[in-house]
Every structure is written in C-alpha cells, then in structure tokens.
Amino acid sequence: MYYQSTRDSSLKVTSAQAIAQGISSDGGLFIPSEIPQISMDELKALADMNYAERANVIFGKFLTDFTPEEINYCTSHAYSTKNFETANIAELTQAFDDANILELWHGPTCAFKDMALQILPYLLTTSLKKNGEDKKVVILVATSGDTGKAALEGFKDVPGTEIMVFYPDQGVSSMQKRQMATQEGGNVNVCALEGNFDDCQNGVKKIFTDQSVKEQLAKAGKMFSSANSINWGRLAPQIVYYVSAYAEMAKRGEIQFGDMINVVVPTGNFGNILAAYYAKNMGVPIGKLICASNINKVLTDFIATGIYDRNRDFYATCSPSMDILISSNLERLLYLLTGGDDAQIRDWFGKLASEGKYEVTDEIKAKLQADFIGGFCDDADTKKTIHDFKEKYQYTCDTHTAVAVKVYLDYLSKTGDHTRTLIASTASPYKFSASVLEAIEGTVSDVDEYAQVAHLAEVSGLPVPQSLADLKDKAVRFSEVIQKEDMENYVLKKLDII
C-alpha cells in the first residue's frame, strides 16, 4: 500500500516514508491509497486477543512495508503495563443506558494522545531504519494541551531525535502547562506562544514547508518530522482503539457481532473522529459519527452548512484541548469525499489560508451529513453535565468527555436513536481539577492545583495518577514565551543552526 498527498495525488510514498516525513513537501497530508477491509470473522478473532495483538492486525493492514516482526516490536513495547495503568490499555466502562465510555487516558500523561504517542517513537525510528536515513530527526509539535506532553514523554531521550513543543501561553490548563514545563529529557524543548493553538499550528506547518529552513537543517545533518496528527503515524494508532472497542463490546455481550454502533468524539483537530471514520470504512459496523465541539463550534457549523469559516471569535474554554478553529485533519476527510480530487483540495485549503473560509459543494455536504452529525455545548452546559452525570451515575468526567456526553444526550433527545453508542473519553478529570470541582460543587476553589487534585480524589473516589502526583516536586525547566513571528528563529537557534 502506498500513501499519497492530499494536494498532489501523483506523489506516492511508502508508509515508512510517510511516517518519517510527517507532512508532504507540498503542504498536503499523507493518506493511504486505499482503505483496507476487515471481515466479521477477523473482528470475531480480535475478541480473544489483547490490545497489542489487536493493534498488530490493524497495523498489518495499513503498514504493508513493515514486517510482522517490526510491527510486533512496536506494539509490544508501546502497549504494556509499563506504560499504561491498565492491562486493557483502553478501558471500556460499564454501560449507562444505551452507551459505553471508552477511557483512552490510562497512559503516562493521562490523555488519549498517549494511545498514539507511546507507539509513534517506535514507528518513527523503525521507519528511519527502513528508509536508510541517518539524519537526526527534529520533531516539531503544536499543542492545545495534551499532544505536547504526550509527545515529549514518548520521545524523551529517544536516540537520534530532538523534540520541540509550542503551546498557547494562556490556552492550556495549569496542570497541562506544568506537565510540559517540568518535562525531563536531554533532547526536549518547550516554548509558550503569545496567541492561540491555531497560531502554533500554522507556525509549525510554515516552518515544515519552508525550503530554506529544510536546506539549513540538511546541512546540519538534521530533518523535520511531526508528532501532530498530521502525521499518519499518529492517526493509524487511533483507528486501532475503535476497532478494538467494537470487539470488546461484543465480547462482553453489550452488542452482538454485526450490530451497528454509533460513536461520539469530542474533537477539535478532527483526527480522533477521522480515525473512527476509517474504522467504519474498513468494515466495522459504525452508524453515525457524532462530532462534539465546545463553543468554538467551527466543525458543528461546517457539518450543518458545508461552509468552513474560521473568521469568528475565539473562546478560551474549560475544555482547552478543543479550542481550535483550524481542524487540519478535515483535509484528509474531504480528499476522500471528493474521490481524491487534489485540485479541489488545493482550492479549498488555499482559500482557507488566504480568506479564512471555503464552501464545499452540495454533493460533498450530502456525503458529509450521511456519516457525521455535529453538536456543541458551552462551558455552562459542560459543567452542568459533569455535575448531573456524577449525581446520576457516580461517574466523574473531565471537561472534554462531558462535552461529548452532552452532545450525545442532545442527539438522543432529538432523534430517539437508541443505537448502542461508544463515547470517547479523552482525558483524566485530574488534568482539569479546578473546572471539574467547580462543576461538582458549584464553587470556585482558590487553593493550589495540588490541593485541588487531593480534594477531587476525595470527591470522586478515583485514584490520582502517579504521574500527576509526582509533578508537585518537579522543577520547572521551561518558561520562555515568544511571539508567533519568532518561531522560526527560535527553532534554528535551539538547533544551533544560527
């Protein structure tokens, strides 16, 4: 199987090349030339496997230039109790009414990004060897909170790599900021930006595609790659947990093999729900894909109208990992829906860059709406959902999962669709202790974040993840804040190129 650029279909590379590069030289995203299929018999066989074994099956379908031994090396090292708190890796909760919650945050940084970023360093280093590449790889990351820490933890002290993470200074929770600011490792750098996540993401993509910068790196024996979900090595592992969850639900008797399920995903950059779309198109019986947004509802509006418009007010919310107005993975979906029309993709995303807006055709809008439903909720409804859900089910959601729960309940009320539903839970409530406590107790706490964590443990009954408890005694290593115009110089200086 080959991978092609969304902006130039004639460009074809292997999966190892796509993972090593991260992004195409033309600014497009790599996408597999076809979607492999999984049969019902194969799904049934997955039920008797552990998570790493299930991942071997799915990766074997997408990474066809990897040997089975190479894939097993990656999965066995990434998906183990050394890295995750639970042997199941992705924990499926008991059902409430017509839904199950899939907890994707039992990894070292307590967010769903660990599901991909624990394995990406293995996929990347294996890819480099396969490509005969001996340059040092510089990983550039833009984060709205969770990707940054997960990438830092995954690539910490990995030989032959350096990693730099940019985050919006006022756009992450205090716990997320402390996780990144105290990061250990001799090959890591973290920098805050005056601006929002889109400024970070645009800056990283600009540096990636700047020919002059790439030439300077090459002279220094270095090359860029990405740990953001623009890298196929980030997206492929996310497909795994939707396929695995279906097999697990059937194994537990929540559904029968062949039964349809719906999937709800709280998303900003569209990668997590795009992975569910891939699972659906592989043959997993998935019906509606319900896209849950906070008040920065650019995706909700797009699904409803076919108009993508980032020219709007930007809101800093209590679900900051979704505070995004440019959803980069949407490009992959639209490439698929247009049948691989790279000229149309160049046109739409050229308009997004120059005008901040584009409109798809009625045909594409109809295809989009056949699979996707959009919904959103504001901070007040997010916090009310956390409170009510805990009262009714004794389950404590983080602020992002609560958005998904509220959008699901709205969908249920509007449609009466009682199809068994899988709700993706993307972060531990301890990463957003202040907001979660305010939601549960109705008051704003003025104690420090560690006292809030301790109090939330009393209120929720959930054990505090050790990685968060340990932060209290770690020294802050990174505190620099720069302007978005200074990102390129920052990168080159940190790499000792200028």
Backbone torsions as a table, in degrees:
resi	resn	phi	psi	omega
1	MET	NA	135.7	177.8
2	TYR	-107.9	165.3	179.2
3	TYR	-120.7	137.0	-177.8
4	GLN	-123.5	159.5	-180.0
5	SER	-82.8	141.2	177.6
6	THR	-66.0	-15.6	-178.4
7	ARG	-111.0	0.8	175.7
8	ASP	-159.1	93.5	-174.5
9	SER	-64.4	-19.8	-178.5
10	SER	-76.5	-16.0	179.8
11	LEU	-81.7	119.5	-177.5
12	LYS	-130.5	132.3	179.0
13	VAL	-135.8	166.4	174.9
14	THR	-78.3	169.0	177.8
15	SER	-63.8	-35.9	178.4
16	ALA	-63.5	-39.4	177.8
17	GLN	-68.6	-41.0	-179.9
18	ALA	-62.9	-41.6	-179.1
19	ILE	-69.2	-40.5	-178.9
20	ALA	-67.1	-40.8	-179.5
21	GLN	-74.7	-39.1	-178.5
22	GLY	85.6	-50.3	-179.4
23	ILE	-141.0	148.3	179.7
24	SER	-69.8	152.5	-178.9
25	SER	-63.5	-20.0	179.0
26	ASP	-89.7	5.1	-179.2
27	GLY	90.0	-4.9	178.8
28	GLY	-80.9	171.7	179.1
29	LEU	-106.2	142.0	178.7
30	PHE	-76.1	142.0	-176.9
31	ILE	-144.1	139.7	-179.3
32	PRO	-63.9	144.7	-176.0
33	SER	-68.0	-17.3	175.3
34	GLU	-151.6	162.1	176.7
35	ILE	-101.8	113.8	-179.0
36	PRO	-67.4	156.5	-176.2
37	GLN	-105.0	151.2	173.2
38	ILE	-125.1	127.7	-176.3
39	SER	-84.4	166.4	178.1
40	MET	-65.4	-35.1	177.0
41	ASP	-63.8	-38.5	178.0
42	GLU	-66.9	-39.7	177.1
43	LEU	-62.1	-41.8	178.6
44	LYS	-62.8	-39.0	-179.9
45	ALA	-65.2	-32.1	179.8
46	LEU	-62.4	-27.9	-176.1
47	ALA	-58.7	-29.2	-177.3
48	ASP	-95.0	9.3	-179.0
49	MET	-106.5	159.1	170.3
50	ASN	-84.3	178.7	-171.8
51	TYR	-64.0	-43.7	-179.0
52	ALA	-62.5	-38.5	179.0
53	GLU	-67.4	-38.1	175.9
54	ARG	-63.8	-40.6	178.3
55	ALA	-61.8	-38.2	177.8
56	ASN	-56.6	-41.9	-178.5
57	VAL	-65.0	-46.9	-176.9
58	ILE	-69.5	-45.2	178.5
59	PHE	-61.7	-34.7	178.8
60	GLY	-60.8	-25.9	179.6
61	LYS	-82.7	-28.6	-176.9
62	PHE	-100.3	-34.6	-175.6
63	LEU	-105.0	69.2	-169.2
64	THR	-74.6	-12.5	176.9
65	ASP	-90.2	-4.9	173.4
66	PHE	-87.0	142.1	173.9
67	THR	-78.0	158.3	175.6
68	PRO	-56.5	-34.9	179.3
69	GLU	-66.9	-39.1	178.7
70	GLU	-66.1	-43.0	178.6
71	ILE	-63.4	-45.0	-179.5
72	ASN	-63.9	-35.8	175.8
73	TYR	-58.9	-45.2	-178.6
74	CYS	-66.3	-49.0	-174.5
75	THR	-70.7	-38.9	-177.3
76	SER	-68.0	-31.8	177.9
77	HIS	-78.9	-34.0	-175.9
78	ALA	-81.1	-45.4	-170.9
79	TYR	-102.1	76.2	179.7
80	SER	-140.1	167.1	179.5
81	THR	-71.9	-5.9	171.4
82	LYS	-69.1	-31.4	-177.2
83	ASN	-105.6	-25.0	-175.7
84	PHE	-121.4	146.8	-176.8
85	GLU	-73.5	-19.7	-175.5
86	THR	-123.7	140.4	-179.4
87	ALA	-64.2	-24.5	-179.9
88	ASN	-78.8	-10.1	180.0
89	ILE	67.0	-64.1	172.1
90	ALA	-105.3	117.8	-171.7
91	GLU	-96.0	123.4	178.2
92	LEU	-94.8	119.5	-177.8
93	THR	-75.6	168.4	170.9
94	GLN	-64.5	150.4	-176.8
95	ALA	-68.9	144.9	165.9
96	PHE	-121.8	125.9	-175.1
97	ASP	50.1	-113.5	-175.7
98	ASP	-106.5	18.0	-173.2
99	ALA	-136.3	154.5	169.0
100	ASN	-120.3	146.6	174.2
101	ILE	-101.2	131.1	178.2
102	LEU	-101.6	105.9	-177.6
103	GLU	-81.0	113.7	-175.2
104	LEU	-107.1	21.1	-169.0
105	TRP	-124.1	31.8	179.9
106	HIS	-96.6	16.8	177.4
107	GLY	-89.8	-172.0	-171.5
108	PRO	-66.7	-22.0	-179.9
109	THR	-111.5	6.6	172.8
110	CYS	64.0	33.7	176.7
111	ALA	-144.0	159.9	-175.4
112	PHE	-64.7	-18.5	-179.6
113	LYS	-62.7	-23.8	177.9
114	ASP	-61.4	-29.5	-177.7
115	MET	-59.8	-31.7	177.8
116	ALA	-100.6	-36.3	-171.1
117	LEU	-84.4	-7.3	168.2
118	GLN	-77.8	-27.2	-179.2
119	ILE	-98.6	-22.8	-176.2
120	LEU	-57.1	-42.4	178.1
121	PRO	-57.9	-35.9	177.5
122	TYR	-70.5	-42.6	177.3
123	LEU	-62.6	-41.0	-176.9
124	LEU	-69.3	-48.5	-178.6
125	THR	-66.0	-34.9	175.2
126	THR	-65.8	-40.1	178.5
127	SER	-62.5	-43.1	-179.3
128	LEU	-61.3	-42.4	177.8
129	LYS	-63.0	-42.8	-179.4
130	LYS	-63.6	-33.1	-178.4
131	ASN	-85.1	-3.4	-176.9
132	GLY	66.7	27.7	-175.7
133	GLU	-89.8	127.7	179.5
134	ASP	-115.0	6.2	177.1
135	LYS	-73.6	151.7	171.7
136	LYS	-71.8	136.2	-177.5
137	VAL	-96.3	128.3	176.8
138	VAL	-104.2	113.6	-179.3
139	ILE	-90.3	119.7	174.4
140	LEU	-105.0	132.4	-175.4
141	VAL	-133.6	132.1	166.6
142	ALA	-104.7	135.3	-176.6
143	THR	-136.3	144.4	171.1
144	SER	-98.5	10.7	173.9
145	GLY	144.3	-51.3	-172.4
146	ASP	-95.5	-40.0	-178.9
147	THR	-58.0	-41.0	-175.6
148	GLY	-57.8	-54.0	-179.1
149	LYS	-64.5	-41.3	-179.5
150	ALA	-63.8	-39.6	178.2
151	ALA	-68.5	-42.6	178.0
152	LEU	-59.1	-43.5	-178.8
153	GLU	-68.7	-38.8	-179.4
154	GLY	-68.1	-38.3	-174.7
155	PHE	-98.7	-0.4	179.6
156	LYS	-52.4	118.8	175.6
157	ASP	59.3	21.9	173.2
158	VAL	-73.0	121.8	-177.2
159	PRO	-56.3	141.9	176.6
160	GLY	78.5	11.7	-179.4
161	THR	-132.6	151.5	165.5
162	GLU	-129.1	148.9	-179.7
163	ILE	-134.0	135.6	177.0
164	MET	-126.5	129.6	-177.1
165	VAL	-118.6	132.5	175.7
166	PHE	-116.0	132.3	178.4
167	TYR	-136.4	153.4	177.9
168	PRO	-71.6	124.9	-171.2
169	ASP	-56.0	-41.2	-178.7
170	GLN	-104.4	18.4	-172.6
171	GLY	-116.8	16.1	177.7
172	VAL	-132.0	162.4	177.7
173	SER	-72.9	161.8	-179.9
174	SER	-62.1	-35.3	178.8
175	MET	-69.3	-41.2	177.1
176	GLN	-61.7	-43.3	-180.0
177	LYS	-62.6	-43.8	-179.3
178	ARG	-66.3	-36.8	176.8
179	GLN	-56.9	-43.1	-178.0
180	MET	-78.0	-40.0	-176.1
181	ALA	-66.6	-24.3	-178.3
182	THR	-101.8	10.7	-174.2
183	GLN	-57.8	133.0	175.8
184	GLU	-90.9	163.4	177.6
185	GLY	126.1	140.4	-178.2
186	GLY	-83.9	-8.5	-176.3
187	ASN	-114.9	20.6	-173.5
188	VAL	-114.3	149.6	171.9
189	ASN	-142.6	140.5	-179.4
190	VAL	-132.4	135.0	-178.8
191	CYS	-143.1	134.6	175.4
192	ALA	-88.1	153.8	-178.6
193	LEU	-122.1	138.6	168.9
194	GLU	-74.4	106.4	-176.2
195	GLY	148.5	-163.7	-179.5
196	ASN	-113.9	-177.7	-177.2
197	PHE	-59.6	-39.8	-178.5
198	ASP	-60.1	-35.2	175.8
199	ASP	-63.2	-42.5	177.7
200	CYS	-62.4	-47.1	-176.5
201	GLN	-65.7	-43.7	179.3
202	ASN	-63.9	-39.2	179.8
203	GLY	-64.2	-42.7	179.1
204	VAL	-64.5	-45.6	-179.6
205	LYS	-63.6	-36.1	178.9
206	LYS	-64.9	-43.3	178.7
207	ILE	-65.0	-40.9	-179.7
208	PHE	-56.9	-41.0	-171.8
209	THR	-99.5	6.7	179.0
210	ASP	-81.7	111.9	-174.7
211	GLN	-61.8	-38.6	179.8
212	SER	-61.7	-43.5	179.4
213	VAL	-64.4	-42.8	-179.5
214	LYS	-62.9	-37.8	178.7
215	GLU	-66.6	-40.2	177.9
216	GLN	-63.8	-39.2	177.6
217	LEU	-63.8	-45.2	-177.6
218	ALA	-60.1	-39.8	178.7
219	LYS	-63.3	-30.0	180.0
220	ALA	-89.0	5.8	179.0
221	GLY	74.9	31.9	-177.5
222	LYS	-131.3	162.1	176.6
223	MET	-147.1	154.7	179.3
224	PHE	-87.5	149.0	162.2
225	SER	-147.8	174.7	-173.6
226	SER	-126.6	147.7	171.2
227	ALA	-111.7	3.6	173.5
228	ASN	-75.2	169.2	-176.7
229	SER	-73.3	2.3	167.7
230	ILE	-68.3	-20.3	178.3
231	ASN	-84.4	127.3	-179.6
232	TRP	-59.8	-27.0	177.1
233	GLY	-67.1	-14.5	173.2
234	ARG	-88.6	-37.3	-173.7
235	LEU	-78.0	-40.6	-177.7
236	ALA	-56.3	-43.3	178.8
237	PRO	-64.6	-23.6	178.7
238	GLN	-74.7	-28.6	175.4
239	ILE	-61.3	-36.8	-174.5
240	VAL	-57.1	-45.1	-172.5
241	TYR	-72.9	-20.0	173.3
242	TYR	-76.2	-41.5	176.5
243	VAL	-63.6	-45.2	179.7
244	SER	-61.1	-42.4	-178.3
245	ALA	-63.1	-39.1	178.7
246	TYR	-62.3	-45.6	179.6
247	ALA	-62.4	-38.0	-178.8
248	GLU	-69.8	-40.4	177.9
249	MET	-61.9	-40.1	179.0
250	ALA	-69.9	-40.3	178.7
251	LYS	-59.6	-37.6	-178.6
252	ARG	-83.0	-7.1	179.7
253	GLY	85.9	9.8	176.6
254	GLU	-67.8	-32.8	176.8
255	ILE	-140.4	169.5	170.1
256	GLN	-101.7	147.1	175.9
257	PHE	-55.5	130.2	-176.0
258	GLY	101.7	-19.7	176.2
259	ASP	-66.6	146.4	177.7
260	MET	-82.3	143.8	169.8
261	ILE	-126.9	155.1	168.2
262	ASN	-100.7	158.4	-179.7
263	VAL	-130.5	132.5	177.2
264	VAL	-115.7	130.6	-177.2
265	VAL	-133.5	124.5	170.5
266	PRO	-78.0	121.3	-170.9
267	THR	-146.6	148.0	175.0
268	GLY	-119.6	-46.7	-176.8
269	ASN	-93.7	-1.0	171.5
270	PHE	75.7	-0.6	-178.4
271	GLY	-69.6	-42.3	-175.7
272	ASN	-64.3	-41.1	179.8
273	ILE	-79.4	-27.9	174.7
274	LEU	-63.4	-35.6	176.9
275	ALA	-61.4	-38.8	176.5
276	ALA	-65.7	-35.9	176.8
277	TYR	-62.7	-41.4	177.0
278	TYR	-63.5	-43.6	178.1
279	ALA	-58.7	-43.1	178.6
280	LYS	-60.1	-44.5	-176.5
281	ASN	-78.5	-12.4	170.4
282	MET	-75.0	-22.6	-179.6
283	GLY	126.3	0.4	174.3
284	VAL	-68.5	130.5	-175.6
285	PRO	-71.3	82.7	178.4
286	ILE	-113.0	131.2	179.1
287	GLY	-90.9	-99.7	-177.8
288	LYS	-83.8	139.7	172.2
289	LEU	-105.6	111.2	-171.8
290	ILE	-101.4	112.7	-173.6
291	CYS	-93.3	113.2	-174.9
292	ALA	-103.3	126.1	-179.1
293	SER	-122.4	157.9	168.4
294	ASN	-86.1	-159.1	-174.2
295	ILE	-67.0	-16.3	171.1
296	ASN	-81.6	71.8	-162.7
297	LYS	-95.5	43.3	-179.1
298	VAL	-61.5	-34.7	179.4
299	LEU	-73.3	-40.3	177.1
300	THR	-58.0	-46.7	-179.6
301	ASP	-65.4	-38.8	-179.4
302	PHE	-64.5	-45.1	179.9
303	ILE	-62.3	-35.9	-178.3
304	ALA	-76.4	-35.3	-170.0
305	THR	-115.1	-20.6	-173.3
306	GLY	80.5	4.3	178.9
307	ILE	-108.9	121.9	175.7
308	TYR	-100.9	117.4	-173.9
309	ASP	-136.9	107.2	178.0
310	ARG	-89.4	1.7	178.5
311	ASN	-81.7	80.4	-175.3
312	ARG	-156.7	168.4	176.6
313	ASP	-65.0	143.2	176.6
314	PHE	-105.1	131.8	-176.9
315	TYR	-115.3	133.1	170.3
316	ALA	-87.2	121.1	-170.9
317	THR	-119.3	178.6	176.1
318	CYS	-81.2	-2.0	172.8
319	SER	-117.9	68.0	-166.5
320	PRO	-66.0	-24.7	-179.4
321	SER	-67.6	-10.8	178.0
322	MET	-107.7	7.9	179.5
323	ASP	-81.4	77.4	-172.4
324	ILE	-139.5	136.7	177.4
325	LEU	-113.2	-11.9	175.8
326	ILE	-119.4	104.5	-175.4
327	SER	-92.6	94.5	-167.4
328	SER	-64.2	-33.5	-176.8
329	ASN	-73.5	-9.8	174.9
330	LEU	-60.3	-27.7	179.2
331	GLU	-59.7	-39.9	178.5
332	ARG	-64.1	-43.4	179.9
333	LEU	-62.3	-46.6	-177.3
334	LEU	-65.7	-33.3	174.7
335	TYR	-60.6	-42.8	178.1
336	LEU	-65.7	-44.1	-176.8
337	LEU	-67.5	-27.0	178.5
338	THR	-87.1	2.6	-178.1
339	GLY	72.5	27.1	178.3
340	GLY	82.5	32.3	-179.8
341	ASP	-82.9	89.3	-175.8
342	ASP	-67.2	-30.4	177.9
343	ALA	-64.4	-40.0	178.5
344	GLN	-67.1	-39.0	177.9
345	ILE	-63.7	-44.2	178.3
346	ARG	-60.2	-38.1	-179.5
347	ASP	-66.9	-51.7	-177.2
348	TRP	-62.4	-46.9	-175.0
349	PHE	-80.1	-17.9	167.9
350	GLY	-67.8	-41.8	177.3
351	LYS	-66.3	-37.5	178.3
352	LEU	-61.6	-40.0	-179.6
353	ALA	-70.7	-39.8	-174.0
354	SER	-90.8	-34.9	-175.7
355	GLU	-115.6	-13.9	-178.5
356	GLY	76.9	19.3	-172.6
357	LYS	-162.2	144.9	169.4
358	TYR	-153.2	162.4	179.4
359	GLU	-131.4	129.6	179.1
360	VAL	-84.7	167.2	179.6
361	THR	-73.3	163.6	176.9
362	ASP	-60.2	-35.4	179.8
363	GLU	-63.7	-44.8	-179.9
364	ILE	-69.3	-38.2	178.1
365	LYS	-61.8	-40.5	179.0
366	ALA	-64.8	-41.2	177.0
367	LYS	-63.5	-41.4	179.5
368	LEU	-61.0	-48.2	-175.8
369	GLN	-73.0	-16.3	176.6
370	ALA	-68.0	-28.9	-177.5
371	ASP	-109.9	-32.1	-169.7
372	PHE	-112.4	142.1	169.9
373	ILE	-121.7	135.6	178.3
374	GLY	-108.9	145.8	174.8
375	GLY	-154.2	162.4	-179.0
376	PHE	-149.3	164.2	169.3
377	CYS	-149.5	152.8	-178.7
378	ASP	-88.0	-178.5	-176.4
379	ASP	-62.8	-38.0	-178.4
380	ALA	-62.2	-44.9	178.7
381	ASP	-70.1	-32.6	176.7
382	THR	-60.6	-48.7	-177.9
383	LYS	-69.5	-36.0	176.9
384	LYS	-64.1	-38.4	178.9
385	THR	-64.9	-42.0	177.1
386	ILE	-58.3	-46.9	-179.5
387	HIS	-62.3	-52.4	-174.7
388	ASP	-66.8	-37.4	-178.2
389	PHE	-67.5	-38.0	177.3
390	LYS	-68.8	-39.7	179.1
391	GLU	-62.8	-41.2	-173.8
392	LYS	-83.6	-39.4	-172.0
393	TYR	-118.7	-0.3	-177.5
394	GLN	56.3	38.5	179.4
395	TYR	-123.4	130.4	-177.9
396	THR	-101.2	115.9	178.2
397	CYS	-94.1	151.7	165.7
398	ASP	-80.8	177.0	-173.5
399	THR	-69.7	-25.7	179.9
400	HIS	-81.2	-43.5	176.7
401	THR	-61.4	-36.4	179.2
402	ALA	-62.7	-36.2	175.3
403	VAL	-59.6	-44.4	179.8
404	ALA	-64.2	-42.2	179.7
405	VAL	-62.0	-45.4	-179.3
406	LYS	-63.5	-43.5	179.4
407	VAL	-65.1	-38.0	176.5
408	TYR	-62.8	-46.3	-179.4
409	LEU	-63.4	-37.1	176.0
410	ASP	-63.9	-43.5	178.9
411	TYR	-61.7	-43.3	-179.6
412	LEU	-62.4	-43.9	-179.9
413	SER	-64.7	-38.6	-176.4
414	LYS	-76.0	-37.2	-171.2
415	THR	-106.6	-24.0	-173.3
416	GLY	67.9	18.7	-178.5
417	ASP	-81.7	104.5	-177.2
418	HIS	-96.9	23.7	172.7
419	THR	-56.2	136.1	176.8
420	ARG	-53.2	133.1	-171.5
421	THR	-124.8	140.4	176.0
422	LEU	-106.8	121.8	179.5
423	ILE	-107.4	121.4	179.6
424	ALA	-76.8	123.1	175.7
425	SER	-102.6	119.2	-164.3
426	THR	-102.6	-9.2	-178.8
427	ALA	-156.9	152.5	173.2
428	SER	-68.9	141.3	177.4
429	PRO	-60.6	-22.1	-179.1
430	TYR	-69.1	-17.6	177.4
431	LYS	-74.7	-15.0	-177.9
432	PHE	-134.8	47.7	-171.5
433	SER	-57.2	-42.9	-176.6
434	ALA	-59.9	-48.4	-178.6
435	SER	-67.8	-38.8	-179.0
436	VAL	-67.6	-42.4	177.6
437	LEU	-64.8	-41.4	177.4
438	GLU	-59.9	-40.7	179.9
439	ALA	-64.9	-41.9	-175.8
440	ILE	-74.9	-43.1	-171.7
441	GLU	-100.7	-15.2	176.8
442	GLY	80.6	7.7	179.2
443	THR	-131.0	152.4	178.4
444	VAL	-90.8	124.7	-178.4
445	SER	-84.7	142.5	177.9
446	ASP	-108.9	10.3	178.2
447	VAL	-85.1	166.0	-176.5
448	ASP	-71.9	169.1	-171.3
449	GLU	-63.5	-28.4	-179.2
450	TYR	-76.9	-33.6	173.2
451	ALA	-67.4	-34.7	177.0
452	GLN	-66.1	-40.5	177.4
453	VAL	-60.6	-45.3	-179.8
454	ALA	-63.2	-40.6	-179.7
455	HIS	-69.2	-39.2	178.1
456	LEU	-63.2	-33.3	176.3
457	ALA	-62.3	-39.6	177.7
458	GLU	-66.5	-42.8	-175.2
459	VAL	-71.7	-41.7	-172.6
460	SER	-91.4	-28.0	-174.9
461	GLY	78.5	5.5	179.4
462	LEU	-86.7	139.4	175.8
463	PRO	-66.8	143.5	177.7
464	VAL	-77.4	126.3	177.3
465	PRO	-57.8	134.8	-175.2
466	GLN	-60.1	-36.2	-177.9
467	SER	-63.3	-32.3	177.1
468	LEU	-79.5	-37.7	178.4
469	ALA	-62.1	-35.6	-176.9
470	ASP	-71.9	-18.4	-176.6
471	LEU	-61.2	-30.2	-174.3
472	LYS	-54.9	-34.4	-174.7
473	ASP	-101.4	6.2	-179.1
474	LYS	-89.5	141.9	179.4
475	ALA	-77.8	143.4	174.8
476	VAL	-73.7	125.8	-179.9
477	ARG	-104.8	-27.4	-172.6
478	PHE	-128.4	123.8	-178.8
479	SER	-140.6	7.7	-175.8
480	GLU	-72.5	140.2	176.0
481	VAL	-126.3	127.3	-178.3
482	ILE	-125.7	168.9	173.2
483	GLN	-84.4	154.8	-177.2
484	LYS	-62.9	-28.0	-180.0
485	GLU	-68.9	-16.9	-174.9
486	ASP	-97.3	4.9	-174.2
487	MET	-61.9	-44.6	-177.3
488	GLU	-62.1	-46.7	179.1
489	ASN	-62.5	-38.5	178.1
490	TYR	-59.1	-47.5	-178.8
491	VAL	-60.5	-49.9	-175.8
492	LEU	-65.8	-36.4	177.4
493	LYS	-67.2	-43.8	-179.3
494	LYS	-65.3	-25.3	178.4
495	LEU	-91.3	4.7	179.8
496	ASP	59.1	35.8	178.5
497	ILE	-95.1	-31.7	173.6
498	ILE	-126.3	NA	NA
